Amino acid sequence: MTAEQSGIRYQPIRAPRSHGEVLVQPSPLNVEALLNENRARLAAAGGRSLGFGGLDLATLRSQARAEMLRIAREHVSSYRDISNVPDSKGPVIMTGHQPALYHPGVWFKNFLVDRIASRVQGVAINVIIDNDVAPAPSISALSGTPSEPRPTRIAYDQPGPRVAWEMTHVESMETLRSFAKRTAETIEPFVTHPLVTQFWPQVVQEVEAGQPLGMAFSVARNCLEESCGLQILDVPLSKLCQTEWFCRIMGFVFTNAKHYREIYNQSVQVYRNVHKIRSASHPVPDLEMDDNWVEVPFWVWTKENASRRRLWVSGSRSQVVLSDRAGWQIDLSCDQELPLHLQELTSQGICVRPRALMTTTILRLVASELFIHGIGGAKYDQVTDEINHRLLSLDPPAYVTATATAQLPIDVQPVSHDDLQAIDARLRDAEFNPDRAIDDALEKDPSWQLLLEQKSSLLTNVPKISEKAEWHRQLQEVNSKLRSQIAEPVARLRIEREQIAGQLHQKQLLTSREYSLLLFSKEGLRNLLLDLAEKEI
């Protein structure tokens, strides 16, 4: 790919629809070849500068690996034994997601990362994206019975401030403590022994010990992964943001803000053009510029004001000024100590965190040898690749796209949209061609046969235009009489259509892939995801 070419292509990626199906790209997945290619690309780009003070990519990667693995091991060992997790010098196989109670398709990435790392004697890392804003505190579920299911939502907390996961604390301990019992009772007609009953006690324990809610979810999930035989280590993005190597990358972007903004916006526009997107907010909004202020791809919030705000940069050769342009501002010396000054912000109650494209730039270029994306990340990371190609003149390392579909273990009616379309076609015939919608009981009825003969005669003897009005009136009259003859079977068809439409609605509810992993049985889900991951490598 030359400097003038774009690597962005339209990608019609779709999640698999049926239970037990996976989407893994590239396919077939040749892990060793991917790793060799990524190593070669990263080695070729090793001299490119991505760190403040001209620090090159190769040095950044060396520092990042050592620091990240140390933090990951310290973090995980604080809540479970990791003596069986090898301290490998092999490649880092990485994925990441916000610490939500997500569906099994998202969790599948962790199983795939673990299996790949095991195969290549590497290290499996899951980055907890705890700078995303936490959603409404509830999960989608089913109530009612398998024959009459109803959608519902089950709250695990009361609504609170809309802040990042790392800042999210529980509003109602009563709601949190009762969540597992309420969920198990609600889902019991559909699933016995749901995972939530084993998962939730540790969530409550972690919250009671003072952990943010997202961290409590992550601890419980990672312990569950250990019990499933996985050796994947978690590391919070918020902790990586406080390292020297991470702050050197921030310093590089801040001191090259205008140039970075220009490349960022150009890359986003290329993506919009390729995908024919008119919205100015998709895939991400452009970075803005106002006088001497340049917006950078980071968020900022403080302990006093935990709402996530856009970060702006201004300054000179001797000074970098950070601001949300809404009352908060800090001046930092633009000298060799800038990364240290940025590291110290957290201790001052100031959180500077990367946005999505900046996050994957850092995780893929600096912190891993192979990254596993979900569908959304894979689509938008074409923009990341374009940014990095334009900024650093490099071929970005390849990534893997992975998701799976798991449905709750519920029997459903063998009905499809084809059944509905077939009935709709018969109803259309009853309206416009009633002779085609014949009921078996009418085949030998003399009056029915007479009407058919009349219609056939009319269609055989189409008159001239001057006589066609009378002919058309006669044809409509015959069709009306035919329709009256089949009124009862048409009524039965309409009833059948309502039944099929209802069954399709029930099937859609029962077979959704979006239900939280907590609603599934542990053994069934574990065996499915492990089996699917093993087959892909």
FIKOL-146083 format. One record per atom (N, C-alpha, C): residue in one letter; x negated, y negated, z negated. Coordinates in steps of 0.05 Angstrom, whole numbers, plus 5000, padded with zeros to 4 digits. Example, Ala and Ser with C-alpha at 12.3 -4.5 7.8 and 13.67 -1.06 7.14 Angstrom:
2
a473651144844/a475450904844/a473650664844/s474350454858/s472750214857/s474249994843/
***
This chain:
537
m498350245000/m500050005000/m498249755000/t498549595020/t496949355022/t498149135006/a496748905004/a497748684988/a500348575000/e500648605027/e503048495040/e505448675038/q504948935032/q507049135032/q508449145004/s510949235005/s512349274980/s512849574976/g512549674952/g513149954946/g515950004938/i517649794938/i520449824929/i522049944951/r523450164945/r525250294964/r527950354950/y529950364967/y532650424956/y532550714946/q533350764921/q533351024909/q536151094900/p537651264914/p540351344905/p540251564884/i539251494860/i538951684838/i541651714824/r542651954821/r545152014807/r544752224786/a546052184764/a545952384742/a547352634751/p546352874744/p547753124750/p550453134737/r552453264750/r555153264740/r555853504723/s554653734730/s555553984718/s553754064694/h554954214676/h553454304653/h551054474661/g548754404648/g546354564653/g544754474678/e545654264691/e544254164714/e542253944706/v540053924720/v537953724714/v537353554738/l536353324733/l535153154753/l532253104745/v530353204760/v527553154755/v526253084782/q525052854783/q523652754807/q520852664799/p518852734814/p518952884839/p519653184834/s520653304854/s521453584853/s520453724878/p519053954875/p518254084850/p516153914835/l516153954809/l514453794791/l511653924788/n509753814802/n506953914800/n505453734781/v505453814755/v504453644734/v501453594738/e499953804744/e497053774746/e496353584769/a497753604791/a497153424814/a497853134807/l500153094793/l500852824784/l498752704766/l497852864747/l495852764728/l493252694742/n492452864760/n489952814775/n490152554791/e492452514804/e492952274820/e492952034802/n494252054779/n494351824760/n491651754749/r490151964742/r487451914732/r485751764753/a486051854778/a484451724799/a485251434803/r487951374802/r488851104806/r487950924782/l488151034758/l487350874735/l484350834734/a482851034742/a479950994743/a479150784764/a480550784787/a479950594808/a480550304799/a482550284780/a483350014771/a482049944744/g480150114735/g478950074709/g477649804704/g476549684725/g475249434723/g477049184724/r479649234729/r481549004731/r481948894703/s482348634702/s482648494676/s485648484669/l486448594646/l489148564636/l489248474607/g486848424596/g486648334568/g485548054566/f486347914546/f485247644541/f482247654538/g480947454549/g478047444548/g476747614569/g478347704589/g477247854611/g476848154605/l478148254583/l477848534576/l479048704598/d477548904607/d478349054630/d480249284622/l481549394642/l483649604637/l482449854624/a480049934633/a478850174622/a478350144592/t477249914584/t476749864555/t479349854540/l481349714551/l483949704538/l485049984534/r484950154554/r486050424552/r484650584530/s482050554528/s480550704508/s481350604480/q481550344476/q482350244450/q485250324444/a487050304464/a489850354460/a490250644452/r488950834465/r489351114459/r488551174430/a486251084422/a485351144395/a487151024374/e487950774378/e489650634358/e492450754358/m493550804382/m496250914383/m496551184371/l494651364376/l494751634365/l494451624335/r492751444325/r492351414296/r495051324283/i496351114295/i498851014284/i500951224286/a501151374308/a503151584311/a502851794290/r500451884285/r499952094265/r500551994237/e499751754231/e500351634205/e503351604201/h504751504222/h507551464220/h509051724215/v508551924232/v510052184229/v509252334204/s506752324196/s505852464171/s507052344146/s508252104148/s509551974125/s512152114118/y513252274137/y515852404131/y515952704137/r513852814150/r513753104154/r510953194158/d510453454155/d507853574158/d507153594188/i504753494195/i503953504223/i501353674226/s500753844207/s498253994208/s498254184232/n500654254242/n500754434265/n500754294292/v500654024291/v500553864315/v497553834323/p496753934346/p493853924352/p492953634357/d490453574347/d489253314351/d487853324378/s489353314399/s488353374426/s486853134438/k484953184454/k483552984470/k484652974498/g486753134503/g487853154530/g489552904536/p490952914559/p492552684568/p494952624550/v495652374549/v498052284534/v500352304553/i502352474546/i504852494561/i506952354545/m508152144557/m509751964541/m512551924552/t514451874534/t517051774541/t517851564520/g520151454522/g521051254503/g524051194506/h525251114484/h528051044485/h528750894459/q530850744459/q531750614435/q532750824415/p532650774389/p533250984370/p536251014365/a537751064386/a540651084384/a541451384381/l543951434376/l545051704374/l545851794402/y543951824420/y544451854448/y545452134456/h546152154482/h547152404493/h544852594499/p545352854503/p543153054507/p541452994531/g542552864552/g541052804575/g538552624569/v538952444550/v536652284542/v534652444525/w535752614508/w534052784491/w532352974508/f533453064530/f532053244548/f529253144555/k528952884557/k526252774563/k524152864543/n525052864517/n523152944496/n522353234498/f524253404506/f523553684510/f521653714534/l522153574555/l520453594579/l517653484573/v517453264559/v514853154551/v513253354534/d514653474515/d513353674498/d512253914514/r513954014533/r513054244549/r510754174567/i510853934579/i508653854596/i506053824580/a506253694557/a503853654541/a502753924532/s504454114525/s503554384517/s502054514541/r503154484565/r501954614588/r499254504594/v498854244592/v496254114600/v494454064576/q495254174553/q493754124528/q493353824522/g495653694524/g495653404519/g497153334494/v497853084491/v499252984468/v502052874477/a504152964464/a506852874470/a507552644452/i508252414464/i508852174449/i511652064457/n513252004438/n515751864442/n515551584429/v515851374446/v515751104435/v518551014428/i518950944403/i521450844393/i521750554402/i523550504420/i523950224431/i525750074411/d524549994389/d526149874368/d526449574370/n525649464393/n526149174398/n528649134414/d529949354423/d532649324436/d534749254415/v536749104424/v538949034406/v540649284401/a541249334376/a542849564368/a545749524378/p547049734388/p549849714397/p551749714374/a554349714381/a556449734360/a556049994345/p556349994318/p555550224302/p557650454302/s558050584325/s559950804327/s559150974350/i560251214351/i559751404373/i562451474386/s562351554412/s564751654425/s565151944417/a567652024414/a568152304406/a570952384417/l571752624410/l574352734417/l576052774392/s578552714394/s580452784373/s582752944385/g584653034369/g586853194380/g586053484382/t586853614404/t586253894408/t585253934436/p584054174442/p583154214470/p585354194491/s587854254483/s590054234502/s591153954504/e590653794484/e591553514484/e589353334472/p587053314486/p584853154475/p585352854478/r584252704459/r584452414460/r581752294454/p581052084469/p578451954463/p578651794437/t576451794422/t576351644398/t573551544393/r573251364373/r570551274365/r570351314335/i568051404326/i567551444298/i565351264288/a565851094269/a563950894260/a562051024240/y559450954242/y557451034222/y556750794204/d557750564211/d557250324195/d559350114203/q559549914187/q561149684194/q559649484212/p560949344230/p559449154247/p557948954231/g555548894241/g553848694228/g552648504249/p550548364242/p549248184262/p548148334286/r548248214309/r547148334333/r544148274335/v542648464323/v539748424322/v538348674332/a535648654335/a534148884344/a534249114324/w533749354335/w533949594318/w532049564294/e529649454298/e527749444275/e528749254253/m530749084259/m531848904239/m534548984229/t535549224238/t538249304232/t538349454206/h539949354188/h540349494162/h543349544158/v543949734141/v546649824138/v548449624123/e550749584134/e552749394122/e554549544102/s555149794106/s556949944089/s555850224084/m554650264060/m553650534053/m555950734051/e558250644044/e560550834042/e561250944070/t561250764090/t561750854117/t559551044127/l557050974121/l554751144129/l554951414116/r555351424090/r555351684076/r557651864085/s559851754093/s562251914100/s562251994130/f560251894145/f560351934174/f560252234182/a558452384170/a558252664178/a560852824172/k562052774150/k564452914142/k566752844161/r567052574167/r569152484184/r568752594213/t566252594221/t565652694248/t566152994251/a565253144231/a565753434232/a568753504232/e570253354216/e573153404215/e574453334241/t573553114254/t574853024279/t574253214302/i571753314303/i570853474326/i571353774321/e572253854297/e572554134290/e574354294309/p576554184320/p578154344339/p576654404365/f574454264370/f572954304395/f570254444390/v568854374369/v566154484363/v565954544334/t565254794328/t564754864300/t561754834294/h561154754270/h558454714261/h556854514278/p557954274282/p556454074298/p553853994284/l551953914300/l549353844290/l549353614270/v551353444270/v551453214252/v551253294223/t552353534216/t552353614187/t549553674178/q547753764196/q544953814188/q543253564191/f543953394209/f542353154216/f542752924196/w545252894187/w545952644174/w544852614146/p544552824130/p543352784103/p540752644103/q539052704123/q536352564124/q536752274132/v538652214149/v539151934156/v539851774130/v541651884114/v542451744090/v540151714071/q538551934069/q536151924051/q534251704060/e533651674085/e531851474095/e532851194091/v535451154095/v536650894091/v536550814061/e537151014044/e537050964015/e534250894006/a532250994021/a529450934015/a528550664026/g530350524040/g529650254050/g529050234079/q529250454094/q528550444123/q530750304139/p530050154160/p532050054179/p533650284190/l536050234199/l537850444209/l536650594232/g535450454252/g534250584275/g532050764267/m530450684247/m528150854239/m529251104225/a531451074210/a532651304197/a533651504218/f534851404239/f535651584261/f533251724273/s531151574277/s528751694290/s527451904273/v527251854247/v526052044229/v527652304230/a530252284228/a531952524228/a531752674254/r531652524276/r531452654302/r528652794306/n526552664297/n523852784300/n523553024283/c524753024259/c524753264242/c526353494255/l528553414268/l530153614282/l528553734305/e526953564319/e525253664341/e523253864331/e522053804307/e520153994296/e521554264291/s523954264280/s525354514275/s526154654301/c526154514323/c526754634349/c524154734363/g521954704350/g519354794360/g517854594376/l518654344376/l517254134391/l515054024374/q512853924388/q510653804374/q510253514383/i512453384387/i512353104397/i512152914373/l510452704377/l510052504357/l511452254364/d512652124344/d513951864348/d512051634341/v512351414355/v510951174347/v512750934353/p513250764333/p514950524338/p513550314355/l514950214374/l513849994391/l513149754373/s514649704352/s514149474335/s511349494322/k510449744317/k507749774305/k505649744326/l506149834351/l504149794372/l503749494378/c505949334375/c505849054380/c503948904361/q503249034340/q501448904320/q498548984322/t497949134343/t495149214347/t493549014362/e490949024360/e489248824374/e489448854404/w489449114414/w489549154443/w492149044455/f494349084440/f496948984450/f496948674450/c495848564429/c495748264428/c493848154449/r491848304457/r490148204479/r491748194505/i493548384509/i495248374534/i497148134532/m498348094508/m500047864505/m498547604510/g496047584500/g494447344504/g493847304534/f493347524548/f492847504577/f495347384591/v497747484585/v500147384598/v500747094590/f500347024564/f500946754555/f499046544569/t496546624572/t494646434584/t494646434614/n496246614626/n496646624655/n499646614661/a501046464645/a504046474646/a505146384673/k504146174684/k505246074710/k504846274732/h502446384734/h501846584754/h503446834750/y503646924725/y505147164719/y508147124726/r509246894719/r512046834725/r512546844755/e510746734771/e511046724800/e511147014811/i509347184802/i509247454812/i511647614802/y512447574777/y514747704766/y517247644782/n517747394787/n520147314801/n520147404831/q517847394843/q517647504871/q518347794872/s517347944852/s517848234852/s520748304847/v521948154829/v524848194823/v526448124848/q525747914863/q527247844887/q526948054909/v524648174911/v524248394930/v526148624924/y526348694898/y528248904890/y531048834897/r531848584892/r534548494899/r535048514929/n533148434944/n533448444973/n533748734983/v532048914974/v532149194982/v534849314975/h535849254951/h538249384941/h540749214946/k540348994961/k542648814968/k544248724944/i542748634924/i543848534899/i544048224900/r546448124895/r546847834895/r546647714867/s547147874847/s547247774820/s544447674811/a544347444799/a541847324790/a540947444764/s542547624752/s541747744727/s540948034730/h540948144755/h540148414759/h537848434779/p535948624775/p535848804753/p535148664726/v533848434728/v533348264704/v533447974714/p533947794696/p533947504704/p531147414711/d531047214729/d528447084735/d527346944709/l524746934708/l523546764687/l523646474696/e524346304677/e524746024684/e522345854678/m522445604688/m520345404682/m521645134680/d520844984659/d521944724654/d519844544644/d519144344661/d516844164655/d514344334650/n513144304626/n510744454621/n511344724607/w513844794603/w514545034590/w515045254610/v513845494605/v514145724623/v515245954606/e517446074616/e518546304603/e516846544609/v516346704588/v514746954591/v516447194584/p515747434594/p517447674590/p517147794562/f517747634542/f517647714514/f520047594499/w520747734477/w522747624459/w521447514434/v522847344420/v521847254394/v524147234374/w523647304350/w525547244328/w523947224302/t525147124282/t523847084256/t525547204234/k524447234211/k525947344188/k528247154181/e527846894185/e529946704179/e532146704200/n531446764224/n533346774246/n532747024263/a534147244257/a533447504269/a534747544296/s536247354306/s537347384333/s535147364354/r535247544374/r533147564394/r533347324413/r531147184417/r531146944435/r528946974456/r529346824478/r527246814499/r524846664488/l522446744498/l519946624489/l518846454512/w518046204504/w516846014523/w514045954515/v512345894534/v509545824529/v508845564542/s507245404528/s506145164539/s503345134527/g501744954537/g499144914524/g497044814543/s494544844534/s492244744549/s490044944546/r487644864554/r485345044551/r484645104522/s485344924504/s484644954476/s486945044459/q489345054470/q491645104453/q493845254468/v495145444455/v497545584465/v499845524446/v502045424458/v504345354441/v506545554449/l507645694428/l509845874432/l512345754420/s514645784434/s517145664425/s519545814435/d521745804421/d524245904431/d525945674444/r524745424442/r526045184452/r528845144439/a529045244415/a531545204400/a530945134371/g528545024366/g527844934339/g525445074328/w524645304339/w522345444328/w519945404347/q517545354335/q515145314351/q512745374334/i510645464347/i508045514333/i505845454352/d503645324342/d501345254357/d499045444350/l497745554370/l495545744366/l493145644381/s490845674369/s488345604382/s487745794405/c487145684428/c486545854451/c483545904453/d482546054434/d479746124433/d479546424431/q477146524426/q476746814425/q478346954403/e479346794384/e480946904362/e483946914368/l484746844392/l487646844399/l488947114393/p487747344401/p489047604395/p489447644365/l487547554349/l487747574320/l490047394310/h490347154321/h492546974313/h495247104320/l495347234342/l497847374350/l498447604332/q496347754324/q496747974305/q497847874278/e497047644270/e497847534244/e500747434243/l502047414267/l504747304267/l506747474251/t506447734253/t508347914239/t508247864209/s505847834198/s505547774169/s506747504161/q507247334181/q508547074177/q511547084182/g512547334186/g515447354191/g516247294219/i514347294238/i514947234266/i514547484283/c516547564298/c516447804314/c516447724344/v514247784358/v514047744387/v514048024399/r516048084416/r516348354427/r516748344457/p515748534472/p515948534501/p518748604510/r519548484533/r522048574546/r521448824562/a523548934575/a523549194587/a521249234606/l520949064626/l518949104647/l516149064636/m515848894616/m513248854603/m512549104587/t514549214574/t514149454557/t513049684574/t514349734597/t513449964613/t510849904627/t510249654633/t507649584644/t505449674624/i505849604599/i503849664579/i503649964573/l506050094570/l506050384564/l504950554586/r505450484611/r504550644633/r501750584642/l500950324642/l498250254651/l496150304629/v496850264604/v494950244583/v495050484563/a497450584558/a497850764535/a498251054542/s498451124568/s499051404575/s497751484601/e497751744606/e496951854632/e499451914650/l501651974637/l504152044652/l506551954635/f508351814647/f510651714633/f513251844645/i515051914628/i517652034636/i519851834631/h521151764653/h523351564652/h526051714653/g528151574643/g530851644650/g531651504676/i534151524684/i535051424710/i534751114711/g535750974690/g535650684690/g532850584691/g531050684675/g528350604674/g526950654700/a527550884713/a526250954738/a526950764760/k529550684761/k530350494782/k528950224779/y529050114754/y527949854750/y524949844749/d523650074744/d520750064742/d519450044770/q520950054791/q519849984817/q518949684816/v520449524801/v519649244798/v517049234783/t516749394762/t514249394746/t511949464765/d512249664781/d510149744800/d509449514819/e511449374828/e511049154846/e509448924832/i510248864808/i508848664792/i505848734789/n505448984781/n502649064775/n500949084800/h502249154822/h500749164848/h499948884856/r501848694854/r501248414862/r499348284843/l499548344817/l497948214796/l495048324796/l494848584798/l492248714794/l491148854818/s492648844841/s491748974866/s491049264861/l492949404847/l492449694842/l494849854851/d494350114855/d496450304860/d497350404832/p499850344824/p500750414797/p500850714793/p500350804769/p500651094764/p503551184769/a503851424780/a506551534785/a507951604758/y510551604759/y512151694736/y514151904744/v515252034724/v517252244728/v519952144719/t522052204735/t524752134727/t526152394718/a527352384695/a528552634684/a531152574668/t533152734672/t535552734656/t536853004660/a538753074642/a540253324644/a543053274636/t544853454643/t547653434634/t548353674617/a549253614593/a550353814575/a553153734567/q554953924569/q557753874562/q558454034537/l560353924522/l561254064498/l562354334505/p561854534488/p562654814495/p565754854492/i567154744511/i570154754510/i571154854537/d572955044536/d574255144561/d576054924573/v575854894599/v577454694612/v579054814635/q581254684643/q582854784664/q581354774691/p581554994707/p580155004733/p581654834754/v581554574750/v582954384767/v580954184778/s581454084802/s579653894815/s581153684829/h579753474838/h581053254853/h582053354880/d580953574890/d582053694915/d584953784911/d585553884887/d588353974882/d590153734883/l589253514871/l590953264871/l591253154899/q589153164915/q589253064942/q591053234960/a591153494955/a592853674970/a595853604965/i596553554940/i599253484933/i599953214944/d598153024943/d598652754955/d599152784985/a597752954998/a598152995027/a600953105032/r601853295016/r604553405019/r606653195013/l606153024994/l608052814988/l608252605010/r605952555023/r605952375046/r607552495069/d607152755073/d608752885094/d611752875088/a612452905062/a615252895055/a616452625062/e614752415061/e615752145066/e615852085096/f613752165111/f613452085139/f613952315159/n613552555150/n613952795167/n615353015150/p617852965142/p619153145123/p619453435134/d619353465161/d619553735172/d617053905166/r614753775160/r612353915152/r612454005123/a614053875107/a614153925078/a616354125072/i616754325090/i618954505088/i618754675063/d621054725050/d621254905028/d622055175039/d620955385027/d621455655038/d624455715040/a626055615021/a628855685021/a630355555044/l629155355058/l630455215080/l629955335107/e628055525109/e627255625135/e629555735152/k631555865139/k633755985153/k636355825150/d636255595138/d638655425134/d639455305161/p641955355170/p642855255196/p642654955199/s643454805178/s643454515179/s640554415182/w638654545168/w635854465170/w634854515199/q635554755210/q634654815237/q635854615257/l638354535253/l639654345271/l638154075270/l637453985247/l635953735244/l633153755258/l631853975255/l629254015268/l629554005298/e631754135309/e632154125337/e632653835347/q634253685331/q634753405338/q632153245339/k630453285319/k627953135318/k626153215341/s626053475347/s624453575369/s625353455396/s627953445399/s629053325424/s628353035427/l628552885404/l627852605405/l624952565412/l623152715400/l620352685405/l619552775433/t621152955444/t620553055471/t621452845492/n623652695486/n624852515505/n624552225495/v622052125495/v621551855486/v622551665509/p624451485503/p625551315524/p623751085532/k624750925551/k623350685559/k623550475536/i621850275539/i621750065517/i624449935513/s626049895534/s628649765531/s630649925514/e630250195512/e632050365498/e630750475472/k628350375466/k626850505444/k627950435416/a629250205413/a630350125387/a632450325377/e634250405396/e636350605388/e635050875383/w633050945399/w631651195395/w630251195368/h628950985361/h627550965335/h629550985312/r631950865315/r634050875294/r634951165290/q635251305312/q636151585310/q633951755297/l631451705304/l629251855292/l629051815262/q629351555253/q629351495225/q631751635210/e634051645224/e636351765212/e635952065208/v634752195228/v634152485225/v632152535203/n629952365202/n627952395181/n629152355153/s631052165151/s632452115125/s634052355117/k635352485136/k636952725129/k635152955122/l632852975136/l630953185128/l629853145100/r629252885093/r628252825066/r630252895045/s632852845051/s634852905031/s635053205027/q634453365047/q634553655045/q632253755027/i630053615026/i627753715010/i627453544984/a629453414975/a629253244951/a628353404927/e629553644924/e628853804900/e625953904901/p625054014923/p622154104923/p620253864921/v621053624931/v619353394928/v619253314898/a621453334885/a621553274856/a619653464841/r619653714849/r617953914836/r614953844842/l614453754867/l611753664873/l610853434856/r612553244852/r611853014835/r611253094807/i612853284796/i612253384769/i609553524769/e609053684790/e606553834791/e604153634793/r604553414808/r602453214810/r601853084783/e603953024768/e603552914741/e601953104723/q602653364726/q601253564709/q598253584717/i597753584743/i594953604753/i593353344745/a594653114748/a593352864740/a592652864710/g594552974694/g593952994666/g591753184660/q591653414674/q589553604670/q586853494678/l586853334700/l584353204708/l583353004687/h585152854676/h584452674655/h583252824631/q584553044623/q583553204601/q580753314608/k580453414633/k577853524641/k575753304640/q576453064648/q574452844647/q573552784619/l575452794600/l574852754572/l573052984561/l573853224567/l572553454556/l569853504567/t569353424592/t566753484605/t564953244608/s565453034593/s563752794595/s560952874585/r558852764598/r556052804590/r555152594570/e556952414562/e556052184546/e556352224516/y557452444507/y557752494479/y555052524465/s554852414441/s552352434425/s551552714421/l548952754420/l547853024414/l548753124387/l549652954369/l550553034342/l553153194343/l554653184365/l557153334367/l556753624377/f554253694385/f553753954395/f552754144373/s552854404378/s551654584359/s548654594363/k547154614342/k544254594344/k543054804362/e543655064357/e542355274372/e543055274401/g545655224407/g546455214435/g545054994451/l544854754439/l543554534453/l540554574454/r539354664433/r536454714433/r535754914455/n537155134455/n536455344475/n536855244504/l538955084508/l539454974535/l537254794544/l536454594527/l534554394535/l531754514537/l531054704520/l528454834522/l528254994548/d530455144554/d530455304578/d530255134603/l531754904603/l531654734626/l528854604630/a527654524607/a524954404609/a522854614618/e523054854608/e521155064617/e521355124646/k523855124657/k524255184685/k523054974703/e522954724693/e522054504710/e519054494713/i517554624695/i514654614696/i513454884703/
***
